[in-house]
C-alpha cells in the first residue's frame, strides 16, 4: 500500500467500513455464549466476537485476498476511528446516567471512594507480582495505573520513554490495547457469575478509565442482569468512568505514581527476585513510536461520517439481538438523539479550546437531556431506550480489533512476564474499586 495516509484514501476507508459492518453483523448473529466454569460462568458477548474477528483479519492480512486485507496503514485508520466512534457509546451512557442521577447521588460515598480502588488497585495487585517475577523498575510504569494515554505522558515527562519505567508503561499500554477488553470482559463476567458482589458495585469497578475496557466489562456484567438492572449497571459504570477520566491524570500524577515509587523501594528488597527478566533490552525507536500510536487525525467531515455509519451499524445490531426495527421512527429518532448529543458535546469541546476531554462534554449533554425535570426528558429517555448500549459497543470493538495487529511487533519485545503483570494491574483496578464500592453499598441484615 502506498505511504499516502490511508485516511485520505476514500476507497480504502469504504472497504474498512464494509469489513467492520460485516464483522458487526456476524458477531451479533453469533450472540451471547455462556461458558460454564464450575459454579461460575463466562459470558462471551458479540462485542468480543467482533474484536477477536477483527484482530484475526489484521494478523492474517498478508495471507488474505486484497478485498479483505487490512494492512498496517488501514489498521492505523481503524485506530483513528475508535475515539470518535466511542463518543456515541459515551452519549448513550450519558443519556442513561441522566435519568439515574438521583439513584447515583444516593450511592454517595460508595461512588466517591471506589475511585481509590481504581487508582491504587493496580499497584496493590500488580507490583508484588512484578517483583516476584524478577521485574525491576519496569514494574513502576506497569503498575501505577492502567496505562492509557495520560499515563504515557506522565511517565514520558518524568522518566523518558526509553527508561525502565517507560518500558513498563508502554508494556501496560500495549497489553491493554491488544488484550485489555477481552481480559476485563472475561474477568468481569466470571466475577459477576459468582454472585458475591452487588451488580452496581461491579458496575463501578468497570469504570477503569478506558472506554473500550469499560464497555467490555459493563457489557459482561449487564448481560447477567434483568433488563432494568442492566440499565443501572450501564449508568453506574458510565458515572464511575467519567470520574476516573476527569480526575485520573491528577490522581495518578500526585498520588498513584509517588505511592508506587515508594512501595517499590520498600518491597523490592523484601520480595524482589533477579532473573533474566530483570534486565530488559532497550526499546528501539519503532517500539517507542508505538507509544505515540501514530493514528491519522480525522477532520470534522470524516468524524461526522463515522458517527453516522457507526450509528447505522448499531441499528442493525440492535435489530438482530434486541428485535427493534431499524426503520421504526422511535428507534431512528433515538439514534438521531444520540448522534445529536455527540455533535453538541463535540461543539462544546471545540468552543472551550479543548480544555476538557470531549467525552466529558458529551456525557454532560446526554445527562442534561434525560435529567428528571428537563423538558421532554421522559420522551428522550423512551426514544433512546430503544437502543441497547451493547449494540453501540460492538462496532467500536470491531474497529479496535482491526487496529490491533499494528501493535504486535512492539508487543512481542516486552516478554510474557510484563504481560502477566499488566493483567494483574488491570484485575487490580477492577477488583479494588468493586471491593470498596461493595463495602459502602452493603446493608447489614435487619
VMD Tcl script that draws the C-alpha trace (Angstrom):
set ca {
  {0.00 0.00 0.00}
  {1.39 3.47 -0.81}
  {2.73 5.59 2.04}
  {-0.02 8.17 1.41}
  {-2.08 8.42 4.64}
  {-4.88 5.89 4.44}
  {-7.32 8.43 5.90}
  {-7.12 10.28 2.55}
  {-7.99 7.22 0.51}
  {-11.76 7.06 0.09}
  {-11.73 3.56 -1.42}
  {-9.71 2.14 1.46}
  {-11.90 3.80 4.06}
  {-15.02 2.48 2.34}
  {-13.59 -1.04 2.36}
  {-12.66 -0.70 6.03}
  {-16.20 0.35 6.97}
  {-17.69 -2.51 4.96}
  {-15.43 -5.04 6.69}
  {-16.38 -3.60 10.09}
  {-20.08 -3.75 9.18}
  {-19.80 -7.43 8.23}
  {-17.98 -8.14 11.50}
  {-20.78 -6.45 13.45}
  {-23.46 -8.49 11.66}
  {-21.63 -11.79 12.16}
  {-20.86 -11.03 15.81}
  {-24.46 -10.06 16.57}
  {-25.79 -13.20 14.84}
  {-23.43 -15.33 17.00}
  {-24.86 -13.56 20.06}
  {-24.11 -14.36 23.69}
  {-22.44 -17.67 24.50}
  {-22.21 -18.90 28.10}
  {-19.15 -20.96 29.03}
  {-19.66 -22.80 32.38}
  {-16.71 -22.87 34.79}
  {-17.79 -24.96 37.75}
  {-20.26 -22.94 39.82}
  {-19.49 -19.83 37.76}
  {-19.54 -18.97 34.07}
  {-18.04 -16.68 31.45}
  {-20.34 -14.80 29.08}
  {-18.86 -14.19 25.62}
  {-20.65 -11.21 24.09}
  {-20.97 -10.04 20.47}
  {-18.51 -7.24 21.18}
  {-15.84 -9.85 21.99}
  {-16.55 -11.79 18.79}
  {-16.23 -8.55 16.81}
  {-12.92 -7.72 18.49}
  {-11.47 -11.21 18.01}
  {-12.55 -11.49 14.38}
  {-11.15 -8.04 13.64}
  {-7.85 -8.95 15.25}
  {-7.71 -12.20 13.25}
  {-8.21 -10.30 9.99}
  {-5.45 -7.85 10.88}
  {-3.00 -10.54 11.93}
  {-3.68 -12.65 8.81}
  {-3.77 -9.65 6.50}
  {-0.84 -10.68 4.30}
  {-2.44 -14.03 3.52}
  {-5.91 -12.66 2.71}
  {-7.32 -11.58 -0.66}
  {-6.84 -7.90 -1.45}
  {-10.53 -7.12 -0.93}
  {-10.48 -8.07 2.75}
  {-6.86 -7.24 3.52}
  {-6.33 -4.73 6.34}
  {-2.70 -3.65 6.18}
  {-0.80 -1.52 8.66}
  {-1.91 1.81 7.22}
  {-5.55 0.76 7.30}
  {-5.09 -0.53 10.84}
  {-3.99 2.97 11.81}
  {-7.15 4.35 10.23}
  {-9.21 1.90 12.30}
  {-7.42 3.13 15.42}
  {-8.16 6.71 14.40}
  {-11.86 5.88 14.07}
  {-12.04 4.49 17.60}
  {-12.15 7.78 19.51}
  {-14.98 9.45 17.55}
  {-16.90 6.15 17.46}
  {-16.53 5.82 21.21}
  {-18.32 9.15 21.68}
  {-21.56 7.51 20.51}
  {-21.25 4.95 23.28}
  {-20.46 7.71 25.78}
  {-23.52 9.65 24.62}
  {-25.77 6.65 25.17}
  {-24.35 6.14 28.64}
  {-24.77 9.83 29.44}
  {-28.44 9.55 28.49}
  {-28.76 6.59 30.86}
  {-26.94 8.39 33.65}
  {-29.21 11.45 33.48}
  {-32.31 9.52 34.43}
  {-30.41 7.61 37.12}
  {-28.69 10.62 38.72}
  {-30.92 10.60 41.83}
  {-30.03 6.95 42.47}
  {-26.35 7.55 41.66}
  {-26.29 10.50 44.05}
  {-27.86 8.29 46.72}
  {-24.87 5.93 46.46}
  {-22.86 8.80 47.98}
  {-19.58 7.68 49.48}
  {-19.56 4.43 47.52}
  {-19.12 6.16 44.17}
  {-16.61 8.61 45.63}
  {-14.32 6.24 47.50}
  {-14.34 3.42 44.96}
  {-12.06 5.63 42.86}
  {-9.27 4.91 45.35}
  {-9.64 1.27 44.36}
  {-9.17 2.18 40.71}
  {-6.03 4.18 41.30}
  {-4.31 2.07 43.95}
  {-5.62 -1.37 42.98}
  {-3.23 -1.54 40.03}
  {-0.23 -1.23 42.32}
  {-1.57 -3.38 45.18}
  {-2.27 -6.31 42.85}
  {0.36 -5.75 40.17}
  {3.54 -4.65 41.95}
  {4.07 -7.77 44.12}
  {3.52 -9.99 41.07}
  {6.08 -7.97 39.11}
  {8.70 -8.20 41.84}
  {8.19 -11.93 42.32}
  {8.68 -12.42 38.58}
  {12.01 -10.58 38.72}
  {10.90 -7.36 37.04}
  {12.65 -4.28 38.36}
  {11.86 -0.61 37.74}
  {9.70 -1.50 34.72}
  {7.18 -2.52 37.40}
  {6.65 1.12 38.40}
  {5.47 2.15 34.95}
  {3.41 -1.00 34.51}
  {1.53 -0.86 37.81}
  {0.96 2.77 38.82}
  {-2.14 2.95 36.58}
  {-3.96 1.12 33.77}
  {-1.52 2.78 31.40}
  {-3.65 4.71 28.92}
  {-2.50 7.81 27.03}
  {-2.27 10.20 30.04}
  {-0.08 7.67 31.85}
  {2.29 7.50 28.89}
  {2.60 11.28 29.00}
  {3.25 11.33 32.77}
  {5.98 8.67 32.63}
  {7.47 10.09 29.43}
  {7.86 13.51 31.03}
  {9.12 12.21 34.37}
  {11.48 9.41 33.28}
  {11.56 9.31 29.45}
  {10.11 6.53 27.33}
  {13.48 4.79 26.94}
  {13.80 4.40 30.72}
  {12.82 1.18 32.53}
  {9.71 2.98 33.78}
  {8.92 3.99 30.21}
  {9.27 0.39 29.04}
  {6.87 -0.68 31.79}
  {4.14 1.82 30.97}
  {4.48 1.01 27.28}
  {4.04 -2.68 28.08}
  {0.90 -1.90 30.07}
  {-0.39 0.29 27.25}
  {0.18 -2.33 24.58}
  {-1.23 -5.16 26.69}
  {-4.34 -3.10 27.36}
  {-4.67 -2.29 23.67}
  {-4.24 -5.87 22.47}
  {-5.84 -7.87 25.27}
  {-7.43 -5.39 27.68}
  {-11.05 -5.56 26.52}
  {-11.05 -9.36 26.25}
  {-9.36 -9.84 29.61}
  {-11.56 -7.43 31.56}
  {-14.74 -8.77 29.93}
  {-13.88 -12.37 30.86}
  {-12.84 -11.37 34.38}
  {-15.91 -9.20 34.98}
  {-18.24 -11.88 33.66}
  {-16.66 -14.56 35.81}
  {-16.73 -12.45 38.99}
  {-20.36 -11.48 38.31}
  {-21.42 -15.10 37.92}
  {-20.15 -15.88 41.44}
  {-23.00 -13.72 42.84}
  {-20.74 -12.35 45.57}
  {-20.91 -8.64 44.71}
  {-23.76 -6.21 44.18}
  {-24.17 -5.60 40.42}
  {-23.84 -1.84 40.98}
  {-20.58 -2.30 42.87}
  {-19.30 -4.35 39.93}
  {-20.51 -1.60 37.59}
  {-18.46 0.99 39.46}
  {-15.48 -1.33 39.22}
  {-15.94 -1.38 35.44}
  {-15.21 2.35 35.16}
  {-11.46 1.85 34.78}
  {-10.87 4.98 32.69}
  {-10.69 3.25 29.30}
  {-13.81 3.49 27.18}
  {-13.26 0.18 25.40}
  {-12.45 -1.74 28.56}
  {-15.37 -0.14 30.39}
  {-17.73 -1.13 27.58}
  {-16.49 -4.72 27.66}
  {-16.67 -5.06 31.45}
  {-20.05 -3.35 31.82}
  {-21.43 -5.49 29.00}
  {-20.37 -8.71 30.70}
  {-21.93 -7.58 33.98}
  {-25.15 -6.31 32.39}
  {-25.62 -9.50 30.35}
  {-26.26 -11.42 33.58}
  {-28.86 -8.99 34.97}
  {-32.52 -8.22 34.37}
  {-33.13 -5.50 31.73}
  {-33.84 -2.89 34.42}
  {-30.74 -3.69 36.46}
  {-28.70 -3.82 33.24}
  {-29.58 -0.17 32.58}
  {-28.46 0.76 36.09}
  {-25.21 -1.15 35.57}
  {-24.51 0.90 32.44}
  {-25.35 4.15 34.23}
  {-23.12 3.45 37.24}
  {-20.26 2.23 35.04}
  {-20.50 5.42 32.99}
  {-20.55 7.62 36.09}
  {-17.52 5.85 37.52}
  {-15.66 6.02 34.21}
  {-16.40 9.74 33.90}
  {-14.92 10.39 37.34}
  {-11.89 8.23 36.54}
  {-11.37 10.05 33.24}
  {-11.73 13.58 34.59}
  {-9.63 13.33 37.76}
  {-7.47 10.41 36.72}
  {-4.49 12.37 35.36}
  {-4.13 14.43 38.53}
  {-4.71 11.46 40.82}
  {-2.09 9.31 39.08}
  {0.41 12.18 38.90}
  {0.20 13.35 42.51}
  {-0.86 10.20 44.38}
  {-0.58 6.92 42.48}
  {2.88 7.41 40.95}
  {4.61 8.71 44.13}
  {2.98 5.93 46.17}
  {4.09 3.25 43.69}
  {7.66 4.58 43.68}
  {7.68 4.45 47.49}
  {6.15 0.96 47.57}
  {8.76 -0.29 45.07}
  {11.59 0.96 47.29}
  {10.07 -0.80 50.31}
  {9.03 -4.09 48.68}
  {11.85 -4.72 46.19}
  {14.46 -5.59 48.88}
  {11.92 -7.86 50.58}
  {10.37 -9.89 47.77}
  {12.25 -8.81 44.62}
  {13.95 -11.54 42.59}
  {16.69 -11.34 39.98}
  {16.10 -13.27 36.75}
  {16.84 -12.79 33.08}
  {13.68 -10.68 33.01}
  {15.38 -8.24 35.37}
  {17.49 -6.89 32.51}
  {15.15 -5.67 29.79}
  {16.60 -4.69 26.41}
  {16.16 -1.04 25.47}
  {13.22 -0.45 23.20}
  {14.18 0.79 19.77}
  {12.62 3.77 18.03}
  {10.00 1.60 16.38}
  {8.74 0.26 19.70}
  {8.75 3.72 21.25}
  {6.76 5.12 18.35}
  {4.06 2.62 19.17}
  {3.52 4.56 22.39}
  {2.57 7.58 20.33}
  {0.11 5.38 18.45}
  {0.55 7.08 15.10}
  {-3.06 7.31 14.02}
  {-4.39 9.77 11.45}
  {-6.16 12.83 12.75}
  {-9.71 12.77 11.38}
  {-11.23 16.02 10.22}
  {-14.73 17.03 11.26}
  {-16.37 15.83 7.99}
  {-14.82 12.39 8.48}
  {-15.89 12.31 12.11}
  {-19.46 13.15 11.09}
  {-19.28 10.24 8.65}
  {-18.01 7.96 11.42}
  {-20.85 8.95 13.75}
  {-23.44 8.35 11.05}
  {-22.10 5.00 9.86}
  {-21.40 3.58 13.31}
  {-24.93 4.62 14.26}
  {-26.26 2.64 11.30}
  {-24.15 -0.39 12.27}
  {-25.58 -0.20 15.78}
  {-29.15 -0.04 14.44}
  {-28.65 -3.32 12.63}
  {-27.01 -4.93 15.65}
  {-29.88 -3.71 17.80}
  {-32.32 -5.24 15.31}
  {-30.60 -8.64 15.35}
  {-30.29 -9.08 19.12}
  {-32.93 -6.77 20.59}
  {-35.65 -7.09 17.92}
  {-36.17 -3.38 17.20}
  {-36.71 -2.49 13.55}
  {-34.01 -0.13 12.24}
  {-36.72 1.83 10.37}
  {-39.01 2.26 13.39}
  {-39.45 6.05 13.84}
  {-38.84 5.78 17.58}
  {-35.62 3.82 17.03}
  {-34.40 6.18 14.30}
  {-35.29 9.13 16.49}
  {-33.37 7.62 19.39}
  {-30.26 7.19 17.26}
  {-30.72 10.72 15.97}
  {-30.70 11.98 19.55}
  {-27.54 10.01 20.34}
  {-25.72 11.41 17.32}
  {-27.05 14.88 18.15}
  {-25.65 14.61 21.68}
  {-22.24 13.74 20.24}
  {-22.31 16.68 17.81}
  {-23.41 19.11 20.55}
  {-20.83 17.80 23.01}
  {-18.06 17.95 20.43}
  {-19.04 21.52 19.54}
  {-18.70 22.49 23.21}
  {-15.34 20.73 23.30}
  {-14.11 22.87 20.40}
  {-15.71 26.04 21.77}
  {-13.86 25.65 25.08}
  {-10.48 25.26 23.36}
  {-10.32 21.53 24.15}
  {-9.54 22.21 27.81}
  {-11.69 19.25 28.90}
  {-11.88 15.91 27.05}
  {-14.70 15.57 24.53}
  {-16.07 12.60 26.48}
  {-16.81 14.92 29.41}
  {-18.86 17.34 27.29}
  {-20.72 14.55 25.51}
  {-21.54 12.91 28.84}
  {-22.80 16.18 30.32}
  {-25.07 16.93 27.35}
  {-26.51 13.41 27.50}
  {-27.12 13.62 31.24}
  {-28.83 17.00 30.91}
  {-31.32 15.75 28.31}
  {-32.65 12.93 30.48}
  {-32.28 14.55 33.90}
  {-35.69 14.44 35.66}
  {-37.37 17.81 35.17}
  {-35.65 18.68 31.88}
  {-38.31 19.43 29.22}
  {-39.01 16.28 27.22}
  {-36.68 14.13 29.35}
  {-39.15 11.24 29.54}
  {-39.70 11.20 25.77}
  {-35.98 11.39 25.05}
  {-35.34 8.56 27.51}
  {-38.07 6.46 25.85}
  {-36.64 7.00 22.35}
  {-33.01 6.36 23.25}
  {-34.08 3.47 25.47}
  {-34.98 1.57 22.30}
  {-31.26 1.24 21.57}
  {-29.29 -1.11 23.83}
  {-25.90 0.26 24.84}
  {-24.25 -3.05 23.89}
  {-25.36 -2.58 20.28}
  {-23.21 0.56 20.19}
  {-20.26 -1.22 21.79}
  {-20.00 -3.95 19.13}
  {-18.93 -1.74 16.18}
  {-16.45 0.09 18.43}
  {-14.78 -3.18 19.41}
  {-14.80 -4.27 15.75}
  {-12.63 -1.26 14.86}
  {-10.50 -1.93 17.94}
  {-9.89 -5.47 16.71}
  {-9.00 -4.29 13.22}
  {-6.41 -1.91 14.72}
  {-4.64 -4.41 17.00}
  {-2.21 -6.11 14.62}
  {-0.06 -2.99 14.13}
  {0.98 -3.17 17.82}
  {2.02 -6.81 17.88}
  {5.69 -6.33 16.77}
  {6.37 -3.90 19.64}
  {4.29 -6.03 21.98}
  {6.44 -9.13 21.33}
  {9.59 -7.31 22.51}
  {8.24 -6.94 26.03}
  {8.06 -10.58 27.15}
  {5.39 -12.65 28.86}
  {6.24 -11.59 32.41}
  {5.27 -7.98 31.86}
  {2.02 -9.20 30.27}
  {1.17 -11.14 33.43}
  {1.91 -8.02 35.46}
  {-0.34 -5.96 33.22}
  {-3.19 -8.43 33.68}
  {-2.68 -8.28 37.45}
  {-2.81 -4.47 37.34}
  {-5.98 -4.47 35.24}
  {-7.58 -7.00 37.56}
  {-6.50 -4.85 40.49}
  {-8.22 -1.69 39.30}
  {-11.48 -3.60 38.72}
  {-11.42 -5.65 41.91}
  {-10.10 -2.84 44.09}
  {-12.87 -0.45 43.12}
  {-15.50 -3.19 43.36}
  {-14.44 -4.16 46.88}
  {-14.58 -0.58 48.12}
  {-17.92 0.09 46.42}
  {-19.33 -3.12 47.91}
  {-18.25 -2.06 51.39}
  {-20.13 1.24 51.15}
  {-23.18 -0.27 49.48}
  {-23.50 -3.25 51.82}
  {-26.50 -3.07 54.09}
  {-26.39 -5.33 57.15}
  {-29.44 -7.55 57.58}
  {-32.13 -6.14 59.89}
}
mol new
graphics top color blue
foreach p $ca { graphics top sphere $p radius 0.5 }
foreach p [lrange $ca 0 end-1] q [lrange $ca 1 end] { graphics top cylinder $p $q radius 0.2 }
display resetview
